[in-house]
């Protein structure tokens, strides 16, 4: 939920500012920025790669797993008048060996959406769905996490819905 609130705060702060600037790392590329003078729409599409290694923990076995590979992050933002839509998709397939000698393939898929008004009322809705799998190549215990989060903030700044469903499956 902390990540969701940070994304919301950054997005709303950025959108309330008059000056629209974005900075990207060398791994990033900005593929499309369009400003339509007729309806003042701004569209930003970016892709960023986050190369490993990453240290992860198989929560089913307690084993620390160092994985290598790249997590890709695609962001799409549309600002149209006082309305903003943000979507982000992260995906990755990583491989690694654990501290107990087990070999794993991990997959990550995360989708985040934020829809809101950038005017002074600050109404917004955030949805975040994450599925992470750590699959043993040798048949040892697999680890899966599924998280679904939803946050709604009304025009008074009051959180009306704050829900996280979190499942951990060991198989």
Residue pairs with C-beta under 8 A, 6 or more apart in sequence:
1 149
1 151
1 162
1 164
3 128
4 112
4 126
4 128
4 149
4 151
5 151
7 86
7 88
7 112
7 114
7 126
8 114
8 116
8 124
8 126
8 151
8 153
11 77
11 84
11 86
11 114
11 116
12 84
12 116
12 118
12 122
12 124
14 20
15 79
15 84
15 118
16 118
20 42
20 79
22 30
22 44
22 46
24 30
24 46
24 48
25 48
27 48
27 49
27 50
27 51
28 46
28 47
28 48
29 46
29 47
30 44
30 45
30 46
31 45
31 46
31 47
32 43
32 44
32 45
33 42
33 43
33 44
33 45
34 41
34 42
34 43
35 41
35 42
39 80
39 81
40 80
40 81
41 78
41 79
41 80
42 77
42 78
42 79
42 80
43 76
43 77
43 78
44 75
44 76
44 77
45 74
45 75
45 76
45 77
46 74
46 75
47 72
47 73
47 74
47 75
48 72
48 73
48 75
49 70
49 71
49 72
49 73
50 70
50 71
50 72
50 73
51 69
51 70
52 67
52 68
52 69
52 70
52 71
52 94
53 66
53 67
53 68
53 96
54 66
54 67
54 94
55 64
55 65
55 66
56 64
56 65
56 66
56 67
56 96
56 106
56 134
57 63
57 64
57 65
58 65
58 98
58 102
58 104
58 134
58 141
58 143
59 143
59 145
59 168
59 170
60 141
60 142
60 143
60 168
60 170
61 98
61 100
61 102
61 140
61 141
61 143
63 98
63 99
63 100
63 102
64 98
64 99
65 96
65 97
65 98
65 99
65 102
65 104
65 106
65 134
66 96
66 97
66 98
67 94
67 95
67 96
67 104
67 106
68 94
68 95
68 96
69 92
69 93
69 94
69 95
70 92
70 94
71 90
71 91
71 92
71 94
71 108
72 90
72 91
72 92
73 88
73 89
73 90
74 88
74 89
74 90
75 86
75 87
75 88
76 86
76 87
76 88
77 84
77 85
77 86
77 87
78 84
78 85
79 118
82 117
82 118
82 119
83 115
83 116
83 117
83 118
84 114
84 115
84 116
84 117
84 118
85 113
85 114
85 115
86 112
86 113
86 114
86 115
87 111
87 112
87 113
87 114
88 110
88 111
88 112
88 113
89 109
89 110
89 111
89 112
90 108
90 109
90 110
91 107
91 108
91 109
91 110
92 106
92 107
92 108
93 105
93 106
93 107
94 105
94 106
94 107
94 108
95 103
95 104
95 105
95 106
96 103
96 104
96 106
97 103
97 104
98 104
102 136
102 137
102 138
102 140
103 136
103 137
103 138
104 134
104 135
104 136
104 137
105 134
105 135
105 137
106 132
106 133
106 134
106 135
107 131
107 132
107 133
107 135
108 130
108 131
108 132
109 130
109 131
109 132
110 128
110 129
110 130
110 131
111 127
111 128
111 129
112 126
112 127
112 128
112 129
113 126
113 127
113 128
114 124
114 125
114 126
115 124
115 125
116 122
116 123
116 124
116 125
117 123
117 124
121 155
122 153
122 155
122 157
123 153
123 154
123 155
124 152
124 153
125 150
125 151
125 152
125 153
126 149
126 150
126 151
126 152
127 148
127 149
127 150
128 147
128 148
128 149
128 150
129 147
129 148
129 149
130 145
130 146
130 147
130 148
131 144
131 145
131 146
131 147
132 144
132 145
133 142
133 143
133 144
133 145
134 142
134 143
134 144
135 142
136 142
141 170
141 171
142 170
142 171
143 168
143 169
143 170
144 167
144 168
144 169
144 170
144 171
145 166
145 167
145 168
145 169
146 165
146 166
146 167
146 169
147 164
147 165
147 166
147 167
148 164
148 165
149 163
149 164
149 165
150 161
150 162
150 163
150 164
151 159
151 161
151 162
151 163
152 159
152 160
152 161
152 162
153 159
153 160
154 160
